[in-house]
Amino acid sequence: MATRITRNGNEVIISFAGRLDTGTSAEVGAEINNALSRLTEADGETPFTQVTMDASQMEYISSSGLRILLSLSKRYKSFRVIDVQPQVYDVLDTTGFTKILTVERSMRRMIIDGCQLIGVGGVGTVYRLNGDTIIKVFREGTTLDEVRREITMSKEAFVLGMPTAISFDIVKVKRPTPGQETSETDCYGLVYELLNAETLSSIVKQHPEQLEQYALKYADLLRQMHDIEVPLGGNVPSAKERELEQVNHIRRYFPQESVDMMLRIVESIPEANRLLHLDLQTKNVMVQDGELMLIDMGEMGYGHPMLDMGHAYSAMVTLVGDYDKIIGMPRELGQRVWDIAIDRYFEGLPADIVAQRKAQVEVVSCVRNFSWLSLSDSFPEDVVRECQSLFNERVANRFDYIMEVCSGFSKWK
């Protein structure tokens, strides 16, 4: 047996390898209690709030081992057991411990070597596993809570009436570490069952003659989403608050004056409670039997539709980076999709109002052009420098005009 106790911020992780049975439980229990007491009493330590048992290498657990888990759960309300192997999970389930403790099964491990690349985004990469399933592989450093958030938001959108693909399977994915031939990185992945589905980008790229047809469907999907009112106090967070947090997160890349400009734009956006995807570009829309379905719901929130439209414009029109790789089709096709879609979205409004709202969408997109850098701390330096060099052109040099457009935000009801 081997017990290792480590601390990461406000979490203490207890890792146990081997059999937790009558012959080992007394020693292990004493070791854990002594270590936790030392951490609690240590000078200068901030009290920890989470205790986690990593059971990835636990081979067996007996009743005496179960008593250790029960004791820890009574001592620490946040106690949980993670990465539990099938043979140990069966014991915990049979004895009823899965009902009184937070117990998480071990994850399937998958290999993506040779899988078709579907698209690359700010927080992950999507591959096709086979004709029935796709997998979104998250960037290294993404936490399990962040992955679970995407599942939660997908379910929320589905309940509210949006056609949404929901994953029920979180997996571990091994893939090569960039720049190191023999090293591999463990990343989280979400598997989606989508029978014979393709991204909207792929459909448009392969069948440009159908571009207008699908651009209209794309616009209708946006309108359908923005017609949904989100009940306040639920799981869906405020999109405006998140946007402000993201702008503040990228202050390490921009001087305070530039950050303040972006904050002023976001603060001008009216409050609202409409359902927003916040990354609704064509690569995040799947086409199944001619119908559109949403994926990649990790940024979903509630707020004013202009914020969602600004995010989409930033991706479909003014994207920074390799457009074909990120969006999944040539830029000229994507811009044509957007031009048709936005005219459909504002269909029926007077021409002067449509022109005003298009200008407002473009202005809001100026924030997303740069705030997306907050989605990861490991973007390449050349991408960061490109964003920095574009800031004067897109924001600073035209800030008076931007503020004039922002003054009319309240007229978008």
N, C-alpha and C positions, 0 to 999 in steps of 0.2 A: 504494500500500500504506500501511497505518497500523498501528503497533504501540503498544499501551498496556499498561503493567504496573502493577498496583495490589495493595495488600495489605489483607486483611480478616482481622484476628486472626492465626491461625496459617496462613492460606492466602494464597498469592500467585497472582493470576490474570493470565495473559497473554492479552490479546485481540488478535487479528490480523484485519485486514480487507483483502481483495484476493487477489492471486495469490502463493503462496509457491513461487516457481520459481527457476531458475538465476540470473536477473537480480536477485532480491531476497534470496535466502537468506543470502548472506554478510553483508550489512548487518544483516538481522534477527537472525541468530545471534549476531553480536557485540553487538548492542543488548541482547538477552536475557541473555547471559552477564554483561555489565557490570552490568546492573541487579540481577541475582540476587546477584552478588558484593558490590555496595554494601549490599544489604539484609542479607546475612549478616554483614558487617563493621560495620554501623551500631551506634553506641554506644547502649546502653539498649534495644535491640530484643530481644524474646523470639524465639528461633529458630523459624522457620516450619517446619511439618511437611508441608504439602500444597502441591503446585504443579499448577495447572490451566491447560490451554490452552483458551480459549473460542474455538471455531471457527465460531461462528454466522454470521460474515461472511466466512469464508474461501471464496474462489471456486474455488481450484484448488491442488493441491499436487503438486510434482514429486519426483524422487528426491533432489534436494538438500534439499528441505524435509523429506522423510522422515528424512533424516540428523539434522536438528535435533531432531525428536521422539525419535529413538532415543537421541541423546546426553542429552537431558533425562531419559529413562526410566532410563538407567544412573546418572545423577547423583542422581536423586531417586526412591526406590522408590515413593513415593505419586503419582507423576506420572500424570495422566489427561487425555484430550481429550474435551471435552463439546460438546453442541449441534452435532454435525457434520452439515452439509448432505449431501443424497443423493449429489451428484457427487463430493464429497471422500470420503464414506464408502466409495463403490465402489472408489476407489483404495486406501484403507487395507485394505479387505477383500481385494481381489485380491492385494495384495502381502504378505498375511499379518500385517499390523500389528494387526488386531483380535484376533489370538491372543496377541500378546506385550505389548500395551498395553491399558489400560482405555479403551475408546472408546465414547462414548454418542451415538447418533443425535440429530438435532434432533427436537423434539417437534411433533406436529401442533398447529395452532392452531384453536381452536373458538370459536364465538359462542353464547351462551345466550339472547340476546334472544328473547322470545316463548315460551321453553320453560316447561312446566308445573312449578311449584314443588311438590316432594314433601315436603320437610321441612328444618328448620333445626336445626343442632346446635352444640355448643360449638366445634368446629374447622372446620366447613364447612356447605355448603348442598347439598342434593340436588335435581336437576332431571331430568325425563324428556325425553330427546332425541327419541325416537320410540317406537313400540310395542315395539321390540326392545331398546333401550338406555337406561340412565340414566347420569348423571354426578354425581360428588361433587366440588364445587368447594371447595377448601380456603381458609381465611382468608388474607388477605394476611400475609406474614411466615412462613408455613409453609415449612420447608426441604424440599429434594428428599429428603433422608435420611428425614425424617418421613413423607413420602408413600410412599417405598419400604418403610418399616417396615410400613405397612398391608398392602401386597401380601405381604410376607414372612409376617406373622401369619396372613393368610387361607390361604396355602398350608400353613402349619403346622397350622392347624385342620382343613383338608381331609384332610391326611395322617393326622391323628389320628382321623378318622372323623366329623367334623361336616359337615353339608350347608352349604357355604359358597360364596358367589359370589366369584370371583377375577377381578381385573382384570389384563390384560396390557398396558394402554395408558395411559401417563401423557401428558397433554396440557397445553398452555398455554391458558388461558381469558382472554379479554378481557371485562371487565365495567365498568360505570360506577363511578367513585369517588364514594362518598357525599358529598353536599354540593357536588359540582363537576360542572356540567352537561356540560362538554366533555372532562373528564379520564377516562382509562381506566386500570385496574389489571390487570397481568398476574398471574394466580394459577395454581397447579397444579390439575389435575383428574384424576380417575380415571374411566375409562369402563368400565361393566359391561354385559355382554350378558345381559339377563334377558328372555326372550321372554314377553310378555304378563303380566309379574309386577307385583304391586302390593304396597305395604307392608301389614303386618298392621293398622296404624292405619287405613289407607284402607278396607280390607275391613270392619272393625268399624263405622266411621263410616257407610259406605254400606249395610251390611246388619246392623243391630243385632240382628236376629233370630238371627244366626249367632254372636253374641258368645260364648256359653257354649262352643260347639263349638271356636272358635279359642282361647279362653282355656285350655282343657284341652290343646290342642296346644302352646300357648306354654309351659305348665308342663312338659310332657313334653320340650320342647326344652331347657329349663333343666336338668332332671334328666339328660338324655342327656349334656349337656356336663359336668356335675359328676361324672358317673361315670367320666370319662376321666382317667387318671393321666398326667401329663406327665413324660417322662424328664428328669431333671435334667442340666444341662450342655449343653442344646440352645439353640435361638434364642429360646425363649419365656422372658421375664423374670419375676422375682418381682413379683407384684401388690402384696404388702405393702410391699416396698421402694419401689415406685413411689408408693404412697399416701403414705408418709412423706415422700418428696421433694415431692409435690404440696402437702402441708400446709405444709412449710417454705417452699415457693415463694410462698405467699399471706400470709406474715408481714407484707408491706408493707400489707396491708389490715386486719390485726387486731393487737391488742396481744399481747405475748409470753404473757401469762396465758391468753388464748384459744387461741393456737397450742398451748401446752402441754396444754390440755384435749383438743384434737383428737388430739395425738400419743399421749396416754395411752390413748385409745380404740383407736387403730390398733395400738399396741404390745400390747394385750391380746388381739388376734386370734391364734388358734393357727396354727402353721405347718402347711402341707399342700401337696400337689402336684397338686391338681385343676385342670382347664382352666377358666378364667374368661374371659368376654367383657368384662365391666366397663362395658358400656353397653348391656346387653341389654334395652332397652325396645322397644315394639312398632313404632316407626318404623324400627328397625334389623333388622327381620325382614321378609323378602319372602315373598309367597305366590305360588307358581307351580304351577298345576294342583292346587291344594288342599294342597300340601306346603310346609313352612316352610324358609326358607334364610336364613342369616346374612349380613349385610353390616356394614360399618364396624368392622373388626377392629383398628383402630390402637391400642387400649388393651389388647388381649388379654394375659393373663399367667397364671401359675399361683399357686395359693394355696388358702385355705379358702373353701368355697362361701358362707359368710355375708357375705364381702366383695362377691361378685357380687350376691347377693340385696339387700344394702344399697344398692348402686349402682342396681339396678333399682327398688327401692322409692322411692328419692330422685327418680327420673324419673317413675314412674307415679303416685305418691301426693302427695309433698310438693314437687314441682318449683317452683323459684323462676323466675318469668318467665311469658311468654305460653304457656300450656299447649297451647292449640289449634294455635298456630303451630309450636311445638317438637315436640310429640308427634304432632300430626296428627289429633287428635280431641278432643271436649269432655272436660274433666276427669272428669265423672261417669261417662262410658263407660270411661275409662282406669282409674278406681278399681274399677269393677265387674270389669273384666278381671283386675286384680291380686287382688282378693278371691277370685275363683274359682280363679285360678292358684295362689295360695299354699296354699289348702286342698288342691288336687290335689298340689302339690309335697310336702307333709308327710303325704299320705294314708297311713293305716296306723299312725301313731304315736299313743300315748296323748294324750288331750286336754290334760293338764297340760304335756307335753313340747312339743306344738304351740304352746301359749300362750307358753311360755318362749322358743321359737325365733323366734316372731313378734316378741316384745319385743326379742330380740337383733338381728334384722334392722333393726328401727326405730332402734335405738341406733346401729348401724353407718351407717345412712343419714344420720345427723346430721353425719357427717364429709363425706360426698359432697355434702351440701347446700351446702357452702362450698369444698371442695377442687377442684371443677370449674372454679373461677375461674383455676386454674393452666394450663388448656388454651389460654389466649390472654392476651396482654397488652393487648388492645384492646376489652375488654367495655365497654359504655356505663357511665358513672358512676352512673346511676340503678339499674342492676342491681347494681353493687357495693354501693351504699348500702342497697339492699333486703336483701342478704345480711347486711350488718353489723347492720342493725336486727333481724333475725330471730335472731341468734346467742344473745342472752340468753334469748329465749323457748324456743328449741329445745335449747340446751346449758347455758349458765351457770346458769340458774335451776333446773335439774333435774339438776345434775351428780352429786349424791350418789346419786340413783336410777340414773343412767347407769352409775356405777362399780359399783353393786350388780349390775346386769345383766351388766356386763363380767366380774364375778367368776365367773359361771357359763358363760363362753364355752367353757372346756375340756370341758364336759359334752357339747358338740355334736361327736360323733365322726363 
